[in-house]
Amino acid sequence: MNQTHLRFQSDSAAKAFDLHHREMMVQNISRYEEDVATGKQQFANLELARRRAGVLKHSVIEHLEDHLKTFEQNFSNNGGHVIWSETAADARKSIIEILERHQAKTVVKSKSMISEEIGLYTALEKNGIECVETGMGEFIARLTNDEPYHMVHPLLHRSAKEVANTFHEKFGLSEKASPADMTVFIRNTIRKHLTQADAGITGANFLIADTGSVAISENEGNGILCMSMPRVHIVVTGIEQIIASVFDLELFWPLLATFGTGQTSSAYNSLVNGPRKENERDGPDHMYVVLIDNGRTRLLQAVPQRRTLACIQCGACQSACPVYRNIGGHAYGTTYTGPIGAVITPFLSGRFEEYKHLSFASTLCGKCTEVCPVGIDLHHQLIMNRRLSVKSGYTERAERWAMWAYKVAMKKRSRLDRLSPKRKNYLFKRFLAKGWGDRRDQPMVVKSFARQYVRSGSFKG
Ligand code: SF4
């Protein structure tokens, strides 16, 4: 068992038995589920909408290169610059170079999972560039040096009271501050940064090939300020965020809002086409889109796992997953967590063996597949990863031995009965107890029905 796997086991065991954590997750996810049930009512035919979205997104992934080239052409025609980055290090280097070229010393940033993936915040700090998170969740997470807990709800594991305590410690706000008080405080704090920053960095929910636009959805409105107030706007995004046409947004925007937060629509949906033109009042002087691969083409080569590139990052599969609900986001030790993270991380990281255990940490209940708005068959993908792991010889020796013994025994009744229940239980304890974990009762082998039946003289076979 490698170190990553061992850490996952101990961290997840600790969280699963943390009652406060469980209470927070149940409370926050229950609220989310109620909202989603309401949000879904906006669709006259939800299943049709999901099927259409799935077909559109999957077909884009099948022709990814063409759509990306079309996007680059159209975005460049609008005056923007596209930068292709193969790795996280390339992306960080390109972003630092852009900022240095424009002598940008202060940056405002809005929520983006991929900036977590490439370690952008730390890279900016190391290069002496001040970076202020403008998303409420991320702003608070930075105060406690937390990684986001969930794709859409970075503070899913925290209560309002805990956050108020943090604000009390860091800024002297009342311990009884309400979420509204804290929101006002954050707004006032980041406003001056928004008006003075040299550059703004945002993610992208969708890149639109046929118009060369970037679509960004948010609920706080700070993203709009990040992209319109500073003189430089940098969009950091994965290559899989592309969609073919601006008309597809009528489907993707409501699906993302409903499955992400239960809203019918996000509060602010923006479409940005490039830097400010001569006759325009708002917008940056320079705009860049940093297109990041970082293992996505590796995933594209893997059939059928490439279907996961259709993900629109709504986080619904995380909220639905019984494993995620118990162990939370940090135990995974990865940027992308829950079922989608378990499937894609071994490919994105290029270290399949190190992260293969995530695909085994699943009940295979299929709830993730059931809730995915773009029809990704996540629980099948987990099985495919398991199969690949076994085929590649990444399983433990004890497990390989056990499977071999099981196969041999199951082929013949007499072999199955050769060992007494006592010996079988001994072997189980001796070789499989470690993997079974010390929190679960070990299953006890008892005398088989067939043996008892033969003894009773009712069966002669
Ligand atoms: S895999 Fe599906 S449910 Fe999970 S985050 Fe992506 S789009 Fe949402």
Boltz pocket constraint, residues with backbone or C-beta under 6 A from the ligand:
constraints:
  - pocket:
      binder: B
      contacts: [[A, 151], [A, 308], [A, 310], [A, 311], [A, 312], [A, 313], [A, 314], [A, 315], [A, 316], [A, 317], [A, 318], [A, 340], [A, 368], [A, 371], [A, 372], [A, 373], [A, 374], [A, 375], [A, 376], [A, 378]]
      max_distance: 6.0
